[in-house]
Amino acid sequence: YTGRVIVNAGWETGYITVGDYSDSNLLGDEYPNLRYIEPIPHVGRNGFIVHQVYTWQLLRFDRNGTLIGEQNSVGSRIDIDFE
């Protein structure tokens, strides 16, 4: 998941553990304005791509939330789907 946290006006990106529905925060408020998260298929926990509005970048993270790639000049709404 990714989105804005109302109680502190921050941003959060993480995953929800299946079964107990607890969440694990991956990015905290380090990367604001993230939208359109898309997991990248992998065995176990997936990596993911998000769109950062205002900077107009695609950011790719590994399964631990470490930035491993980025692409600039993505200035419109995107639709990503990995099969």
DSSP file (Angstrom, degrees, kcal/mol; ACC not computed):
  #  RESIDUE AA STRUCTURE BP1 BP2  ACC     N-H-->O    O-->H-N    N-H-->O    O-->H-N    TCO  KAPPA ALPHA  PHI   PSI    X-CA   Y-CA   Z-CA
    1    1 A Y              0   0    0      0, 0.0    13,-2.0     0, 0.0     2,-0.3   0.000 360.0 360.0 360.0 159.2    0.0    0.0    0.0
    2    2 A T  E     +A   13   0A   0     11,-0.2     2,-0.3    35,-0.1    11,-0.2  -0.972 360.0 110.5-150.4 143.0    1.0    3.6   -0.3
    3    3 A G  E     -A   12   0A   0      9,-2.0     9,-2.4    -2,-0.3     2,-0.3  -0.980  59.5 -61.7 172.1 179.2   -0.7    6.8    0.8
    4    4 A R  E     -A   11   0A   0     -2,-0.3     2,-0.7     7,-0.2     7,-0.3  -0.668  38.8-135.3 -89.0 138.6   -0.9    9.8    3.1
    5    5 A V  E >>> -A   10   0A   0      5,-2.9     4,-1.3    -2,-0.3     5,-0.8  -0.855  12.2-158.8 -95.5 115.9   -1.2    9.4    6.8
    6    6 A I  T 345S+     0   0    0     -2,-0.7     3,-0.2     1,-0.2    -1,-0.2   0.869  83.6  60.5 -65.2 -39.3   -3.9   11.8    8.1
    7    7 A V  T 345S+     0   0    0      1,-0.2    -1,-0.2     2,-0.1    -2,-0.0   0.794 124.9  16.1 -65.7 -28.5   -2.8   12.0   11.7
    8    8 A N  T <45S-     0   0    0     -3,-0.6    -1,-0.2     2,-0.1    -2,-0.2   0.325  97.3-121.8-125.7   7.6    0.7   13.3   11.0
    9    9 A A  T  <5S+     0   0    0     -4,-1.3    -3,-0.2    -3,-0.2     2,-0.1   0.750  72.6 126.4  57.2  26.4    0.3   14.6    7.4
   10   10 A G  E   < -A    5   0A   0     -5,-0.8    -5,-2.9    22,-0.0     2,-0.3  -0.313  58.7-112.4-100.0-172.6    3.1   12.2    6.4
   11   11 A W  E     -A    4   0A   0     -7,-0.3     2,-0.3    -2,-0.1    -7,-0.2  -0.917  26.8-172.4-124.3 150.9    3.4    9.5    3.7
   12   12 A E  E     -A    3   0A   0     -9,-2.4    -9,-2.0    -2,-0.3     2,-0.4  -1.000  10.0-176.4-146.5 140.7    3.8    5.8    4.2
   13   13 A T  E     +A    2   0A   0     -2,-0.3    13,-3.1   -11,-0.2    14,-1.9  -0.996  32.2 113.8-136.4 132.2    4.5    2.8    1.9
   14   14 A G  E     -B   25   0B   0    -13,-2.0     2,-0.3    -2,-0.4    11,-0.2  -0.835  51.9 -92.8-166.2-158.1    4.5   -0.8    3.2
   15   15 A Y  E     -B   24   0B   0      9,-1.8     9,-2.7    -2,-0.2     2,-0.5  -0.974  22.6-126.9-140.7 155.4    2.7   -4.2    3.0
   16   16 A I  E     -B   23   0B   0     -2,-0.3     2,-0.3     7,-0.2     7,-0.2  -0.904  28.2-125.5-105.3 126.2    0.0   -5.9    4.9
   17   17 A T     >  -     0   0    0      5,-3.4     4,-1.4    -2,-0.5     5,-0.3  -0.535  26.3-119.8 -73.4 128.9    0.9   -9.4    6.2
   18   18 A V  T  4 S+     0   0    0     -2,-0.3     2,-0.6     1,-0.2    -1,-0.1  -0.455  91.4  23.2 -68.1 136.8   -1.6  -12.0    5.1
   19   19 A G  T  4 S+     0   0    0     -2,-0.2    -1,-0.2     1,-0.1    -2,-0.0  -0.507 129.0  36.6 109.3 -63.6   -3.4  -13.8    8.0
   20   20 A D  T  4 S-     0   0    0     -2,-0.6    -2,-0.2    -3,-0.1     3,-0.1   0.492  93.9-135.2-102.7  -2.8   -3.0  -11.3   10.9
   21   21 A Y     <  +     0   0    0     -4,-1.4     2,-0.2     1,-0.2    -3,-0.1   0.743  50.7 149.9  56.4  27.6   -3.5   -8.1    8.8
   22   22 A S        -     0   0    0     -5,-0.3    -5,-3.4    -4,-0.1     2,-0.3  -0.600  38.8-132.3 -83.8 153.8   -0.6   -6.4   10.5
   23   23 A D  E     -B   16   0B   0     -7,-0.2     2,-0.5    -2,-0.2    -7,-0.2  -0.801  10.0-153.6-111.4 152.4    1.3   -3.9    8.4
   24   24 A S  E     -B   15   0B   0     -9,-2.7    -9,-1.8    -2,-0.3     2,-0.4  -0.975  17.5-140.1-122.6 115.4    5.0   -3.4    7.9
   25   25 A N  E     +B   14   0B   0     -2,-0.5   -11,-0.3   -11,-0.2   -13,-0.0  -0.597  23.8 174.7 -76.9 128.1    6.1    0.1    7.0
   26   26 A L  S    S+     0   0    0    -13,-3.1   -12,-0.2    -2,-0.4    -1,-0.2   0.833  73.6  18.4-101.3 -43.1    8.9    0.1    4.3
   27   27 A L  S >  S-     0   0    0    -14,-1.9     3,-1.9     1,-0.2     4,-0.2   0.624  75.7-169.4-111.2 -15.5    9.5    3.7    3.4
   28   28 A G  T 3   -     0   0    0    -15,-0.5     3,-0.4     1,-0.2    -1,-0.2  -0.331  68.9 -34.7  58.0-139.9    8.1    5.9    6.1
   29   29 A D  T 3  S+     0   0    0      1,-0.2    -1,-0.2   -17,-0.1   -17,-0.1   0.168 110.3 105.4-100.2  16.8    8.0    9.6    5.1
   30   30 A E  S <  S+     0   0    0     -3,-1.9    -1,-0.2     1,-0.3    -2,-0.1   0.840  85.3  36.3 -67.7 -33.7   11.3    9.4    3.1
   31   31 A Y  S    S-     0   0    0     -3,-0.4     3,-0.3    -4,-0.2    -1,-0.3  -0.884  82.0-168.2-122.7  97.7    9.5    9.5   -0.3
   32   32 A P        +     0   0    0      0, 0.0   -22,-0.0     0, 0.0   -28,-0.0  -0.289  61.1  32.9 -79.8 168.7    6.4   11.8   -0.2
   33   33 A N  S    S+     0   0    0      1,-0.2    20,-2.2    19,-0.1     2,-0.4   0.825  74.8 165.5  60.3  39.4    3.6   12.1   -2.8
   34   34 A L  E     +C   52   0C   0     -3,-0.3     2,-0.3    18,-0.2    18,-0.2  -0.714   4.7 165.8 -90.4 137.1    3.7    8.4   -3.9
   35   35 A R  E     +C   51   0C   0     16,-2.9    16,-3.0    -2,-0.4   -32,-0.1  -0.904  45.4  31.8-138.5 165.2    0.8    7.1   -6.0
   36   36 A Y  E     -     0   0C   0     -2,-0.3     2,-0.2    14,-0.2    -1,-0.2   0.910  66.7-163.3  56.1  58.9   -0.1    4.1   -8.1
   37   37 A I  E     -     0   0C   0     13,-0.2    13,-0.2   -35,-0.1    -1,-0.2  -0.495   8.3-175.1 -73.5 141.1    1.9    1.3   -6.5
   38   38 A E  E     -C   49   0C   0     11,-2.5    11,-2.5    -2,-0.2     2,-0.1  -0.954  18.6-135.0-139.6 118.5    2.4   -1.9   -8.5
   39   39 A P  E     -C   48   0C   0      0, 0.0    43,-0.3     0, 0.0     9,-0.3  -0.387  14.6-134.6 -69.0 149.7    4.1   -5.0   -7.1
   40   40 A I  E     -C   47   0C   0      7,-3.0     7,-0.8    -2,-0.1    43,-0.0  -0.934  31.6-109.1-105.2 121.9    6.7   -6.8   -9.3
   41   41 A P        +     0   0    0      0, 0.0     2,-0.3     0, 0.0     4,-0.1  -0.181  56.9 140.4 -56.2 137.8    6.1  -10.6   -9.3
   42   42 A H        -     0   0    0      2,-0.3     2,-0.4     5,-0.0     4,-0.1  -0.956  58.8 -85.5-166.8 159.0    8.7  -12.6   -7.4
   43   43 A V  S    S-     0   0    0     -2,-0.3     2,-0.2     2,-0.1     0, 0.0  -0.638 102.0  -5.0 -74.0 130.7    8.9  -15.6   -5.1
   44   44 A G  S    S+     0   0    0     -2,-0.4    -2,-0.3     2,-0.0     2,-0.2  -0.580 130.5   7.9  83.6-150.2    8.2  -14.4   -1.6
   45   45 A R  S    S-     0   0    0     -2,-0.2    18,-0.2     1,-0.1     2,-0.1  -0.479  83.1-133.6 -68.8 134.3    7.8  -10.7   -0.9
   46   46 A N        -     0   0    0     -2,-0.2     2,-0.1     1,-0.1    -1,-0.1  -0.413   3.3-125.8 -86.1 158.5    7.7   -8.7   -4.1
   47   47 A G  E     -C   40   0C   0     -7,-0.8    -7,-3.0    -2,-0.1     2,-0.3  -0.328  34.6-152.6 -81.3-178.6    9.5   -5.5   -5.1
   48   48 A F  E     -CD  39  61C   0     13,-1.9    13,-2.9    -9,-0.3     2,-0.4  -0.993  16.5-137.9-157.6 160.2    7.4   -2.7   -6.3
   49   49 A I  E     -CD  38  60C   0    -11,-2.5   -11,-2.5    -2,-0.3     2,-0.3  -0.960  22.4-177.1-119.5 139.5    7.2    0.4   -8.5
   50   50 A V  E     - D   0  59C   0      9,-2.2     9,-2.8    -2,-0.4     2,-0.5  -0.936  24.1-127.2-131.8 158.4    5.5    3.7   -7.5
   51   51 A H  E     -CD  35  58C   0    -16,-3.0   -16,-2.9    -2,-0.3     2,-0.8  -0.929  17.7-153.1-105.3 123.9    4.8    7.0   -9.2
   52   52 A Q  E  >> -CD  34  57C   0      5,-3.1     5,-1.6    -2,-0.5     4,-1.1  -0.862  14.2-149.4 -99.9 110.0    6.0   10.1   -7.4
   53   53 A V  T  45S+     0   0    0    -20,-2.2     2,-0.8    -2,-0.8    22,-0.1  -0.341  77.3  30.8 -74.9 161.7    3.9   13.0   -8.4
   54   54 A Y  T  45S+     0   0    0      1,-0.2    -1,-0.2    -2,-0.1   -21,-0.1  -0.199 125.2  47.9  77.9 -39.0    5.4   16.6   -8.4
   55   55 A T  T  45S-     0   0    0     -2,-0.8    18,-0.4    -3,-0.3    -2,-0.2   0.614 101.6-141.8 -95.0 -16.4    8.9   15.1   -9.2
   56   56 A W  T  <5 +     0   0    0     -4,-1.1    18,-2.8     1,-0.2     2,-0.3   0.914  48.5 141.2  57.3  51.0    7.2   13.0  -12.0
   57   57 A Q  E   < -D   52   0C   0     -5,-1.6    -5,-3.1    16,-0.2     2,-0.5  -0.893  51.8-137.7-119.4 150.6    9.4   10.0  -11.4
   58   58 A L  E     -DE  51  71C   0     13,-2.5    13,-2.1    -2,-0.3     2,-0.5  -0.932  27.1-161.6 -96.1 130.3    8.9    6.2  -11.4
   59   59 A L  E     -DE  50  70C   0     -9,-2.8    -9,-2.2    -2,-0.5     2,-0.5  -0.959   5.0-158.5-117.9 130.2   10.7    4.7   -8.5
   60   60 A R  E     -DE  49  69C   0      9,-3.1     8,-3.1    -2,-0.5     9,-1.2  -0.923  12.1-175.5-110.4 130.8   11.5    1.0   -8.3
   61   61 A F  E     -DE  48  67C   0    -13,-2.9   -13,-1.9    -2,-0.5     6,-0.2  -0.898  21.3-125.2-121.7 149.9   12.2   -0.6   -4.9
   62   62 A D    >   -     0   0    0      4,-2.2     3,-1.9    -2,-0.3   -14,-0.1  -0.216  48.3 -83.8 -80.4-176.8   13.3   -4.1   -4.0
   63   63 A R  T 3  S+     0   0    0      1,-0.3   -17,-0.1   -18,-0.2    -1,-0.1   0.641 129.4  54.6 -67.6 -13.6   11.4   -6.2   -1.5
   64   64 A N  T 3  S-     0   0    0      2,-0.1    -1,-0.3   -19,-0.1   -17,-0.1   0.390 121.1-102.5 -98.6   2.2   13.1   -4.5    1.4
   65   65 A G  S <  S+     0   0    0     -3,-1.9     2,-0.5     1,-0.3    -2,-0.1   0.686  72.7 144.9  85.9  18.9   12.2   -1.0    0.4
   66   66 A T        -     0   0    0      1,-0.0    -4,-2.2     2,-0.0    -1,-0.3  -0.805  55.0-117.5 -92.3 127.5   15.6   -0.1   -1.0
   67   67 A L  E     +E   61   0C   0     -2,-0.5    -6,-0.3    -6,-0.2     3,-0.1  -0.460  41.6 165.0 -63.7 124.7   15.6    2.2   -4.1
   68   68 A I  E     +     0   0C   0     -8,-3.1     2,-0.3     1,-0.3    -7,-0.2   0.396  59.7   3.1-123.6  -1.1   17.1    0.2   -7.0
   69   69 A G  E     -E   60   0C   0     -9,-1.2    -9,-3.1     2,-0.0    -1,-0.3  -0.941  53.3-169.7-176.2 156.8   16.0    2.3  -10.0
   70   70 A E  E     -E   59   0C   0     -2,-0.3     2,-0.4   -11,-0.2   -11,-0.2  -0.992   8.2-156.8-153.3 154.9   14.2    5.4  -11.2
   71   71 A Q  E     -E   58   0C   0    -13,-2.1   -13,-2.5    -2,-0.3     3,-0.3  -0.997  17.4-147.2-135.7 130.4   12.9    7.0  -14.4
   72   72 A N        +     0   0    0     -2,-0.4   -15,-0.2   -15,-0.2   -16,-0.1  -0.362  68.1  40.5 -89.6 170.3   12.3   10.7  -14.9
   73   73 A S        +     0   0    0    -18,-0.4     2,-0.9   -17,-0.2   -16,-0.2   0.827  59.7 143.8  63.9  40.2    9.8   12.7  -16.9
   74   74 A V        +     0   0    0    -18,-2.8    -1,-0.2    -3,-0.3     4,-0.1  -0.799  19.0 165.0-104.2  87.6    6.7   10.5  -16.3
   75   75 A G        +     0   0    0     -2,-0.9     2,-0.3    -3,-0.1    -1,-0.1   0.058  44.2  54.4-103.1  24.8    4.3   13.4  -16.1
   76   76 A S  S    S-     0   0    0    -20,-0.0     2,-0.0   -23,-0.0     0, 0.0  -0.926  96.4 -68.5-144.3 171.8    0.8   11.8  -16.5
   77   77 A R        -     0   0    0     -2,-0.3     2,-0.3     1,-0.1    -2,-0.1  -0.358  55.9-152.1 -60.9 141.1   -1.3    9.2  -14.8
   78   78 A I        -     0   0    0     -4,-0.1     2,-0.4     2,-0.0   -27,-0.1  -0.790  17.1-156.4-118.3 159.5    0.2    5.8  -15.4
   79   79 A D        +     0   0    0     -2,-0.3     2,-0.4     2,-0.0    -2,-0.0  -0.939  19.8 177.3-134.6 111.8   -1.2    2.3  -15.7
   80   80 A I        +     0   0    0     -2,-0.4     2,-0.3   -43,-0.1    -2,-0.0  -0.930   4.7 172.6-117.8 138.4    1.3   -0.5  -15.0
   81   81 A D        -     0   0    0     -2,-0.4     2,-0.5   -43,-0.1   -41,-0.1  -0.929  12.4-163.6-147.1 122.5    0.5   -4.2  -14.9
   82   82 A F              0   0    0     -2,-0.3    -2,-0.0   -43,-0.3     0, 0.0  -0.887 360.0 360.0-104.0 134.5    2.9   -7.0  -14.6
   83   83 A E              0   0    0     -2,-0.5    -1,-0.1   -42,-0.1   -43,-0.0   0.399 360.0 360.0-102.2 360.0    1.8  -10.5  -15.5
